[in-house]
Amino acid sequence: TALSTLRTLCLSDSKRSCLLKLLFFAPGIILFFIKNSLSELITSSCFLHKLESYVETENLNISYKTAILWGIFCGLVVLVFGILPFAAAFCLLIIATFAFRYTSEFLILYITVLPFFPTMLLVACGLALLCVFIVKSLLLPRRFTLQYSSVNLFVFLMGAIFIWGVVNSYAKISSLKSVLVYIAFLMIYYLIINLISDRKKLVSIFELLVFASIFCSAYGIYQYFTPQELNIWQDSQMFGDISGRIVSFFENPNVYGEYLIILIMINLAVVIHTNVLWKKYIGIAALLFSSVCMILTYSRGCWIGIAVAVALFLFVLYRKWFLRAIVLGFLSLFFLPDSVMTRLLSIGNLADSSTSYRVYIWEGTLRMLQDFWVTGIGVGTEAFNHVYPIYAYGAITAPHPHNLYLLIVTETGVLGLVIFASLMLLLLKKLFVATKHPQNKTYSIFGAALFSTLIGFLIQGMFDNVWYNYRVFLLFWIIVGVASVLCILNKKAEVAA
């Protein structure tokens, strides 16, 4: 049967394909009957003796058993799947080899390309990096000292409470799919605190995020000048003078605004921190483009979030500029376009369908939580839609509560909110301490930026579910991881001083 299968596989392709298959399969058979190691075979070669000065044979000391397994494996892969899948697998092996050697650099690249990759590709790449890290830490235990932070426990508890959101869910299959993505992205936090081990790598993350934001901003501005690329996303009767709202590489202007809350503050910190002239110019350009895009999202919650974030940043680091900035901010209102002013003045106006829609959803969610505040109803939109319509006002449907804190209680119960609040308070306290580090401006500047970023992001969470988009969810936990690394490095610097 095996011979007939082999004959069928070989005769089904062209002669060239068969020869290629045999070319890879034959070495596996040969190595099976040779009991010398691969190193001995190479060193006994007359041809290679002439290249002895160029070959370090001690690095090729692979046992014959390993060579047999590799030979047979490669031969079978080519025999069954053909040369192209084998070539693709070989390329993946090369990438994995580089990832094994440069794991932290691949992690930084992963963080940089976040806006441009789809969710499931980010999940796959994140899990691949996690596997590489685990294998590397097992093979090279002396090179790895797992970093401990008190934040680690609360991130672990968040993962546990998400799992509870599956066990207790009214739509278990849907909740399981969402939580698997959540857990995969939470693992990136642990990769960050264990692989970003020095100040240089930390700063590299910030600088490359600035570089990525330029592409996002450029595409957002392109959308503004291309009407067919714009999304409405507002009450067209109340805001008829707004032709549309930009979304860049995200599907929703509010989601893009949440991304910009983080990136604008990082841009500002990079501009202040760097002494390299060309980096400063790039940072200023990125800051200006990102600020313009923030305006063009017309996201009122994000406007409030970034305004508070900038004010906090100045208050923490540059208090003499704080009052001046507040005055300049109020004066700038007189120079804003009418469409922006109309949007600003509509904050809290229940005549706006978007505002009234949220208020009704919050009221319905609060009614629902009177029965489910202890246990929650499960993670995801299907679980929410299974229960919420019973409590909804005016038959208003919604995929989520449009509020991060109501969402956490709804999905995981009050314990989830307690864990999340404890995590945020602990991290914000650590970041505030880092802003007071006088010996190293890196930790003080970026500590203040991250401190204000998280608060601005959490303010936007009062008006929307900032975890609805998986990529923003991932970016949030990346910022939590980077903030934890900064606090760890700051503590080590204080001890060394």
Stockholm file with secondary structure:
# STOCKHOLM 1.0

chainA/1-497         TALSTLRTLCLSDSKRSCLLKLLFFAPGIILFFIKNSLSELITSSCFLHKLESYVETENLNISYKTAILWGIFCGLVVLVFGILPFAAAFCLLIIATFAFRYTSEFLILYITVLPFFPTMLLVACGLALLCVFIVKSLLLPRRFTLQYSSVNLFVFLMGAIFIWGVVNSYAKISSLKSVLVYIAFLMIYYLIINLISDRKKLVSIFELLVFASIFCSAYGIYQYFTPQELNIWQDSQMFGDISGRIVSFFENPNVYGEYLIILIMINLAVVIHTNVLWKKYIGIAALLFSSVCMILTYSRGCWIGIAVAVALFLFVLYRKWFLRAIVLGFLSLFFLPDSVMTRLLSIGNLADSSTSYRVYIWEGTLRMLQDFWVTGIGVGTEAFNHVYPIYAYGAITAPHPHNLYLLIVTETGVLGLVIFASLMLLLLKKLFVATKHPQNKTYSIFGAALFSTLIGFLIQGMFDNVWYNYRVFLLFWIIVGVASVLCILNKKAEVAA
#=GR chainA/1-497 SS CHHHHHHHHHHTSCHHHHHHHHHHHHHHHHHHHCCSCHHHHHHTCHHHHHTGGGCCGGGGCCCHHHHHHHHHHHHHHHHHHCHHHHHHHHHHHHHHHHHHHSHHHHHHHHHHTGGGSCHHHHHHHHHHHHHHHHHHHHHCGGGCCCCCCHHHHHHHHHHHHHHHHHHTCSSHHHHHHHHHHHHHHHHHHHHHHHHCCSHHHHHHHHHHHHHHHHHHHHHHHHHHTCGGGCBCCSCTTTTTTCCCBCCTTSSSHHHHHHHHHHHHHHHHHHHHHCCCHHHHHHHHHHHHHHHHHHHHHTCHHHHHHHHHHHHHHHHHHCHHHHHHHHHHHHHHGGGSCHHHHHHHHTTTCTTSHHHHHHHHHHHHHHHHHHHHTTTCCCSSHHHHHHHGGGTCSTTCCCSSCSSHHHHHHHHHCHHHHHHHHHHHHHHHHHHHHHTTCSSCHHHHHHHHHHHHHHHHHHHHTTTSCTTSSHHHHHHHHHHHHHHHHHHHHHHHHHHHC
#=GC SS_cons         CHHHHHHHHHHTSCHHHHHHHHHHHHHHHHHHHCCSCHHHHHHTCHHHHHTGGGCCGGGGCCCHHHHHHHHHHHHHHHHHHCHHHHHHHHHHHHHHHHHHHSHHHHHHHHHHTGGGSCHHHHHHHHHHHHHHHHHHHHHCGGGCCCCCCHHHHHHHHHHHHHHHHHHTCSSHHHHHHHHHHHHHHHHHHHHHHHHCCSHHHHHHHHHHHHHHHHHHHHHHHHHHTCGGGCBCCSCTTTTTTCCCBCCTTSSSHHHHHHHHHHHHHHHHHHHHHCCCHHHHHHHHHHHHHHHHHHHHHTCHHHHHHHHHHHHHHHHHHCHHHHHHHHHHHHHHGGGSCHHHHHHHHTTTCTTSHHHHHHHHHHHHHHHHHHHHTTTCCCSSHHHHHHHGGGTCSTTCCCSSCSSHHHHHHHHHCHHHHHHHHHHHHHHHHHHHHHTTCSSCHHHHHHHHHHHHHHHHHHHHTTTSCTTSSHHHHHHHHHHHHHHHHHHHHHHHHHHHC
//
